[in-house]
Amino acid sequence: MTTQATTVQPQNPATEIRGRQCPRAPLSVAVERVKELHEKIKRGTVEVDTAAKGLGYKGVNGAALSMLGTLSMYGLITRAQGKITIGDLAFKILYPSTNGPDAALPALREAALNPKVFAEIHTRYHGLEESLLKNQLIRDFKFPDEAAGLIASVYKENVQYAKIDDAGKNEVDAGGEKVNSEDTKKEQPSTTLPKTGMNRQETQYNELSVPLGNGLAVKVPFPMTLDDFDLLLGSLNLWKKKLVLEDAKPSKTV
């Protein structure tokens, strides 16, 4: 059965959440498909027909376009002027800069939340069980039952695949109301670093105070391994939408 991407339209066009594109395929499937495509086209920029055939389709058809749409929504390919190329994010996943089973996690987490629907679910409903998440999508977004079930299922699978829960989000504020899961805990600041190659018991850590402007500063533990540093950058990028004010403007330098 061919996996496709679909555009889910809420029943009421006047609702706040209008039609949103949402991948039918989970990220794990998308990663395997972009790997297949990369083996065929390498770093080339190709026509849509060539990309479709690289994915195993006979040519450009609905199924091929849907799969290409899914890869695009996850940020694994780029599409411009009718041409397709493998995206930088896909290379970060397929060829991580460090060793270890979790080396590609920062890039996987970014890809998992690239679809706008999944990013909004993560902000408002992360932590809900799949059945309850489906209910929220039907009730608040006015998604049809089948579409809501599909979105909830793919999102939860992506959470597990990209280990998004390990990024530290344990409590979600959904429209001003706290939504608790079984794992809900108050986030506590920690200077504990993951075990990724250094002898933690023999290493003494210090804190580097990094000024942010307006008298603010953030403390970063050091030294850290390259794995730790990449994980830190990936986690900050993952939480960018929650950390940065929507109307924030760069401070002027006097």
Secondary structure, DSSP 8 states (H G I E B T S, - for coil): ----EEEE--S-TTSSS--EEEESS-HHHHHHHHHHHHHHHTT--EEHHHHHHHTT-SSS-HHHHHHHHHHHHTTSEEEETTEEEE-HHHHHHHS-SS-STTTTHHHHHHHHT-SHHHHHHHHHHTT--HHHHHHHHHHHS---HHHHHHHHHHHHHHHHHTTGGGGT---EEETTEEE--TT------------SSS-TTT---EEEEEEEETTEEEEEEES--HHHHHHHHHHHHHTHHHHS-TT-------
